[in-house]
Amino acid sequence: MFVFTRRRIIKPSHFTQAVDFSIESAAHVSKLIGKNITVSRLTFGQPAGVVQFTYLFDHMSELDQSQEKITSDAATAEYGVRAAELFEGAAEDNLGRLVVSTIQEPRPVMNVISAIAVPGRAADVVAFGTEMHQAVSSVTGAPAAFVVSVSGAFGGTRFAMGADSMAGLQAANEKLQGDGTVAKLMEKASDLFVPGSGQSVILRRIN
């Protein structure tokens, strides 16, 4: 299974309009391509003002077919014109492959940690991500996923953990901080990922 994400940075002067537009345009494209597109806002992390669109699909051919429908749809083209007024710069797209996941769709609150694998350690990183997923699921019971990038930064990875509320996410993180198995796994990370490439953000679903 694969996950497609698109990020846009909202112009500060158009924040409310951009959020409403994001929900509206996602609903239109969801109906057009027959996929449930979720919209999330970056609540904590950098850069500020990010809105993210996410959807899952089984085969890359599905994404190709969806893109064809989108590019040939007049209404979607009009959304593109409006987007230029509400967002800064170009959209940032990422295509990832789900290595292991218990997330059926983005939860109300998501903690996403991204990092770039050290060249030549891809197999070790996949093993680490799978083991970490098992540990996090066992300790917290929270839905989680480990993703490797198909597009974007070479060697890119993402680990996501979901919760129904910010309080639920805090409780899950507190369980992880007190667990010895997870602590030992984290010691391996320094050898597997490029120093300084790690980033953690918290996203809140808005549709």
LOMI-597142 format. One record per residue: x, y, z of N, C-alpha, C in turn; residue number from 1. Coordinates in pm, whole numbers. Layout:
BEGIN
n_u  n_v  n_w  ca_u  ca_v  ca_w  c_u  c_v  c_w  num
X  Y  Z  X  Y  Z  X  Y  Z  NUM
...
This chain:
BEGIN
n_u  n_v  n_w  ca_u  ca_v  ca_w  c_u  c_v  c_w  num
84  -120  0  0  0  0  88  125  0  1
34  233  -57  109  358  -68  29  473  -4  2
102  579  31  39  699  85  90  820  8  3
-3  903  -37  32  1026  -107  0  1145  -17  4
95  1235  -1  69  1357  77  106  1479  -5  5
29  1584  14  59  1714  -47  53  1819  62  6
158  1899  72  163  2006  172  163  2142  104  7
88  2233  165  89  2373  121  108  2462  243  8
175  2576  224  194  2671  333  96  2787  312  9
14  2810  412  -90  2913  403  -29  3053  415  10
-76  3145  331  -38  3284  348  -105  3337  476  11
-28  3396  565  -84  3441  694  -209  3528  681  12
-216  3608  577  -329  3699  560  -455  3628  511  13
-443  3500  475  -558  3427  421  -582  3296  498  14
-550  3294  626  -553  3168  700  -692  3104  699  15
-794  3175  743  -927  3118  753  -980  3074  617  16
-959  3160  515  -1005  3126  381  -934  3002  328  17
-804  2990  357  -727  2876  308  -771  2746  373  18
-802  2750  501  -849  2630  571  -983  2585  512  19
-1076  2677  495  -1206  2644  437  -1190  2592  294  20
-1102  2656  218  -1076  2615  80  -1019  2473  76  21
-929  2442  168  -866  2310  170  -970  2200  192  22
-1063  2224  284  -1167  2125  311  -1260  2110  190  23
-1295  2223  131  -1385  2223  15  -1321  2152  -105  24
-1197  2186  -135  -1131  2128  -252  -1103  1979  -232  25
-1071  1939  -108  -1047  1797  -81  -1175  1716  -101  26
-1289  1773  -61  -1417  1704  -79  -1446  1684  -227  27
-1417  1787  -307  -1441  1777  -452  -1352  1671  -516  28
-1222  1674  -485  -1130  1579  -546  -1156  1437  -495  29
-1195  1422  -369  -1229  1291  -315  -1340  1226  -397  30
-1443  1305  -427  -1555  1255  -506  -1511  1224  -649  31
-1422  1306  -702  -1376  1289  -839  -1298  1160  -858  32
-1209  1129  -764  -1120  1014  -781  -1166  891  -703  33
-1269  907  -621  -1320  792  -546  -1233  750  -430  34
-1157  846  -376  -1070  819  -262  -1099  919  -151  35
-1086  875  -26  -1109  964  87  -982  1045  116  36
-986  1173  86  -871  1260  111  -892  1330  246  37
-797  1311  336  -805  1378  465  -721  1505  463  38
-767  1604  537  -699  1733  546  -656  1755  690  39
-530  1786  709  -476  1809  843  -400  1941  846  40
-395  2001  964  -319  2125  983  -204  2097  1078  41
-86  2146  1042  30  2130  1129  12  2219  1252  42
-6  2154  1368  -31  2227  1492  98  2264  1564  43
193  2171  1566  323  2197  1628  432  2146  1535  44
535  2228  1516  645  2191  1427  668  2296  1321  45
765  2270  1238  803  2365  1133  787  2301  995  46
753  2381  892  722  2524  899  579  2549  947  47
555  2667  1000  423  2702  1051  327  2726  934  48
198  2709  961  97  2738  860  80  2632  754  49
120  2509  781  110  2402  682  -26  2334  689  50
-83  2307  571  -199  2221  561  -158  2102  475  51
-202  1982  514  -160  1860  445  -280  1779  399  52
-273  1734  274  -375  1647  215  -316  1506  205  53
-392  1405  245  -340  1268  249  -443  1170  197  54
-398  1074  114  -485  961  84  -403  837  55  55
-467  720  78  -403  591  63  -452  521  -63  56
-367  437  -123  -408  358  -238  -320  233  -244  57
-372  132  -312  -305  1  -313  -195  -10  -417  58
-215  53  -534  -120  39  -643  -86  177  -703  59
36  191  -751  77  319  -808  -4  354  -932  60
-58  253  -1001  -142  279  -1118  -268  356  -1077  61
-316  336  -953  -433  410  -905  -401  558  -893  62
-280  590  -846  -240  729  -835  -231  792  -974  63
-179  718  -1070  -167  767  -1206  -306  796  -1265  64
-399  706  -1242  -536  726  -1290  -602  846  -1223  65
-576  861  -1093  -631  976  -1020  -578  1107  -1074  66
-447  1109  -1103  -387  1232  -1156  -446  1268  -1292  67
-475  1168  -1374  -535  1194  -1504  -674  1257  -1488  68
-753  1205  -1394  -885  1262  -1369  -875  1406  -1319  69
-777  1429  -1232  -761  1563  -1174  -720  1665  -1279  70
-623  1628  -1363  -572  1723  -1462  -672  1753  -1573  71
-770  1665  -1593  -868  1687  -1700  -999  1747  -1648  72
-1005  1778  -1519  -1127  1831  -1458  -1122  1983  -1449  73
-1219  2048  -1509  -1220  2195  -1514  -1235  2257  -1376  74
-1319  2198  -1292  -1340  2252  -1158  -1213  2245  -1075  75
-1138  2135  -1090  -1013  2122  -1016  -911  2224  -1063  76
-913  2254  -1193  -824  2357  -1247  -855  2492  -1185  77
-983  2519  -1164  -1022  2645  -1100  -976  2650  -955  78
-980  2536  -888  -927  2530  -751  -778  2564  -752  79
-708  2521  -856  -565  2551  -865  -539  2700  -875  80
-623  2770  -948  -610  2916  -961  -633  2983  -825  81
-735  2938  -754  -765  2995  -622  -654  2964  -522  82
-595  2846  -535  -489  2807  -442  -370  2902  -450  83
-340  2951  -569  -227  3042  -586  -246  3171  -507  84
-371  3206  -480  -400  3327  -404  -390  3305  -252  85
-404  3179  -210  -415  3149  -68  -289  3088  -6  86
-203  3029  -91  -85  2958  -40  44  3016  -95  87
151  2995  -20  283  3043  -61  358  2935  -139  88
422  2975  -247  509  2884  -321  436  2766  -381  89
515  2667  -421  460  2547  -485  423  2442  -381  90
335  2351  -421  299  2240  -334  417  2145  -318  91
427  2081  -202  529  1980  -177  462  1844  -170  92
487  1760  -270  425  1628  -277  523  1521  -231  93
468  1415  -172  551  1302  -133  472  1174  -151  94
538  1076  -210  479  944  -228  557  846  -142  95
489  772  -58  556  679  31  495  541  25  96
575  441  59  527  302  65  514  263  212  97
397  212  247  373  167  383  441  32  404  98
545  31  487  615  -93  518  531  -176  614  99
477  -110  716  389  -174  813  297  -66  869  100
171  -101  890  77  1  936  -46  -61  1002  101
-93  5  1106  -222  -27  1166  -313  95  1160  102
-278  191  1075  -358  313  1056  -442  297  929  103
-572  294  944  -660  283  828  -675  416  755  104
-674  524  830  -676  660  776  -623  751  885  105
-576  873  849  -520  962  950  -616  983  1068  106
-563  974  1188  -642  991  1308  -664  1141  1335  107
-751  1176  1432  -772  1317  1462  -643  1392  1496  108
-550  1324  1564  -420  1383  1596  -311  1284  1554  109
-208  1334  1485  -99  1247  1438  35  1309  1475  110
123  1226  1531  262  1265  1555  346  1196  1446  111
411  1275  1362  488  1220  1251  635  1259  1267  112
721  1158  1271  865  1179  1283  929  1137  1151  113
1003  1228  1090  1069  1197  963  1221  1205  980  114
1292  1125  903  1438  1125  905  1488  1061  777  115
1614  1087  743  1674  1033  620  1772  923  658  116
1756  809  594  1841  694  622  1983  717  572  117
2079  665  646  2219  670  602  2232  584  475  118
2300  634  372  2317  556  249  2376  418  277  119
2318  317  214  2365  182  232  2303  107  348  120
2216  173  424  2156  108  542  2005  88  525  121
1957  89  402  1813  81  378  1749  -42  442  122
1812  -159  423  1754  -282  479  1750  -276  632  123
1856  -221  692  1860  -209  838  1754  -112  888  124
1732  -5  812  1631  94  850  1491  34  843  125
1463  -44  741  1332  -110  730  1310  -206  848  126
1415  -281  882  1406  -372  997  1382  -294  1125  127
1453  -182  1140  1437  -97  1259  1295  -41  1266  128
1245  10  1153  1111  67  1151  1004  -36  1184  129
1021  -157  1134  925  -264  1162  928  -301  1310  130
1048  -311  1365  1063  -344  1507  1007  -233  1595  131
1032  -108  1555  981  5  1633  829  8  1628  132
772  -22  1512  627  -25  1500  567  -129  1595  133
628  -246  1600  580  -351  1690  588  -308  1835  134
698  -242  1872  717  -198  2010  616  -90  2047  135
598  9  1959  505  119  1986  362  66  1998  136
324  -23  1908  189  -80  1912  167  -158  2041  137
269  -233  2081  258  -315  2202  249  -230  2328  138
331  -126  2335  339  -43  2456  219  50  2469  139
176  109  2358  73  212  2364  -64  166  2318  140
-69  66  2230  -196  27  2171  -245  125  2066  141
-164  227  2037  -202  330  1942  -176  284  1798  142
-259  328  1702  -232  296  1562  -105  366  1516  143
-23  295  1439  106  351  1397  140  300  1258  144
238  365  1194  281  325  1061  426  364  1038  145
496  282  960  631  314  917  631  321  765  146
681  433  712  674  462  569  812  494  515  147
844  441  397  967  478  327  929  556  202  148
1005  659  170  972  746  59  1000  681  -75  149
906  700  -168  925  660  -308  966  782  -388  150
918  898  -347  959  1026  -407  1004  1119  -296  151
1060  1232  -332  1111  1324  -231  1255  1294  -197  152
1295  1328  -76  1434  1309  -34  1474  1162  -42  153
1589  1135  -103  1637  996  -114  1665  941  25  154
1610  823  54  1628  762  185  1533  815  290  155
1432  890  247  1338  948  343  1251  843  411  156
1226  861  538  1139  771  615  1046  855  702  157
933  794  739  841  859  832  783  754  926  158
774  790  1052  706  705  1151  592  787  1207  159
470  734  1198  352  806  1243  280  730  1352  160
229  803  1448  147  745  1555  24  831  1572  161
-94  767  1578  -218  842  1585  -285  834  1720  162
-375  929  1744  -454  931  1866  -585  1004  1838  163
-683  984  1927  -812  1049  1909  -815  1191  1965  164
-714  1225  2045  -708  1359  2103  -564  1391  2140  165
-539  1518  2170  -405  1559  2211  -369  1493  2345  166
-468  1477  2433  -444  1411  2561  -406  1264  2538  167
-471  1200  2442  -439  1061  2411  -299  1047  2355  168
-258  1144  2272  -123  1141  2216  -19  1161  2325  169
-46  1252  2419  45  1275  2531  60  1149  2615  170
-51  1082  2641  -47  960  2722  36  852  2653  171
21  840  2521  98  740  2446  247  771  2451  172
281  899  2434  422  938  2438  483  916  2577  173
405  938  2681  455  915  2817  483  767  2840  174
399  680  2785  423  536  2795  553  498  2724  175
576  559  2607  697  528  2530  822  574  2604  176
815  691  2666  931  745  2736  972  658  2855  177
876  586  2911  906  504  3027  932  358  2995  178
938  326  2865  956  186  2826  1100  157  2786  179
1159  55  2848  1298  23  2823  1325  -33  2685  180
1230  -109  2630  1248  -167  2497  1258  -58  2391  181
1170  41  2399  1173  151  2303  1301  232  2319  182
1346  251  2443  1469  326  2467  1589  257  2402  183
1595  125  2411  1705  51  2349  1699  61  2197  184
1579  58  2143  1564  72  1998  1612  209  1951  185
1581  312  2028  1619  447  1990  1770  465  1985  186
1842  384  2063  1988  391  2061  2043  352  1923  187
1970  265  1853  2013  222  1720  1999  333  1617  188
1907  426  1642  1875  528  1542  1995  614  1505  189
2085  638  1599  2200  726  1572  2290  671  1463  190
2290  539  1444  2373  477  1341  2301  458  1209  191
2169  475  1210  2090  444  1092  2043  566  1014  192
2041  682  1080  1985  801  1016  2088  914  1010  193
2076  996  906  2168  1108  886  2151  1207  1002  194
2261  1242  1071  2251  1336  1183  2186  1468  1142  195
2095  1516  1222  2029  1643  1196  1912  1636  1100  196
1884  1517  1045  1776  1507  946  1640  1481  1011  197
1639  1448  1139  1514  1415  1206  1426  1536  1232  198
1296  1518  1217  1200  1624  1246  1071  1562  1296  199
1013  1623  1398  888  1574  1454  781  1683  1446  200
663  1647  1396  553  1742  1387  425  1677  1441  201
331  1759  1480  200  1710  1522  95  1771  1431  202
13  1686  1373  -91  1727  1280  -228  1702  1342  203
-320  1795  1318  -458  1779  1364  -552  1774  1242  204
-631  1671  1236  -723  1656  1122  -834  1760  1131  205
-871  1818  1015  -971  1926  1016  -1091  1897  926  206
-1097  1777  866  -1217  1744  787  -1273  1609  824  207
